[in-house]
Amino acid sequence: MDASLLISAGLVLGAYLLGSVSSAIIVCRLMGLPDPRTRGSNNPGATNVLRIGGPKAKPAAAITLAGDTLKGLVPMLVAHGVGAAPLTLALTGIAAFIGHLFPLFFGLRGGKGVATALGVQLGLYWPIGVATAAVWLFVARVLKISSLAALVSMALAPAFVWFFLPEPKLIGMQIVITGLLFLRHRSNIRNLLHGEEDRIGTHAGEEPGSGGRGRSS
């Protein structure tokens, strides 16, 4: 078998396996917090860790966010380091993202992928990740809704890839990631349409008036 094909296969497989390491579940176990799959929104992601973490919420969520971002960043940096072709870069990024959504090590019950998608973008070409993060921060600061910030920023991400790296395979990668992310946010989209989505800072157990019934991020 051609060596370049083996390297490409190894990159894609390695990206999926790394993506399958659930930062939220591991952090919660190590810090003595509830399983994020069974509390709050039942989503193993940084936003839910922040919601259910109590006094440890901020450090636990920060570590989770960093871990999930690195799962997308590291495989892309490695792929760049070995001179991977655009198709391999695209498949590596998608594999890392899918690993987060459907983690092999945690019963295929993963998160929604915002931080891992951002890591992929940073590893692909850092200005893309910075542009996406800037949109997220702006929307989150103005509207105080994490899921809406994620949806808006990731909807714009293919345009950012097109602007900075107009390579069809890489644009296609981001379109796939954005599409999957929107599918994972179906419940959030429903809640947004009904005005029931949580705002940033909502804690587990709060009433629907403060976003409780729409808890799904």
Number of C-alpha atoms within 10 A of each C-alpha: 5 6 8 13 11 11 15 20 15 14 25 24 18 17 29 28 19 23 33 27 20 26 26 27 21 17 20 22 13 9 13 11 18 15 19 27 18 10 16 26 22 18 23 29 27 26 27 26 36 25 23 24 23 13 9 15 20 16 15 24 24 15 16 26 20 16 23 31 24 23 30 33 25 19 28 29 18 16 25 17 9 12 11 18 13 17 16 23 27 24 23 29 35 24 25 34 34 26 30 34 24 20 22 18 14 13 9 14 19 27 31 25 29 25 26 28 31 29 28 32 27 24 25 25 16 16 15 24 20 15 19 26 20 14 18 21 17 13 19 18 13 9 13 16 20 21 25 22 24 26 20 14 24 26 19 16 26 22 16 22 26 16 12 12 15 13 13 14 17 22 20 18 21 27 19 16 25 23 14 17 23 19 13 17 21 12 16 23 20 14 18 16 10 10 12 20 26 28 20 18 14 19 22 19 14 14 12 13 11 16 23 20 16 23 26 23 27
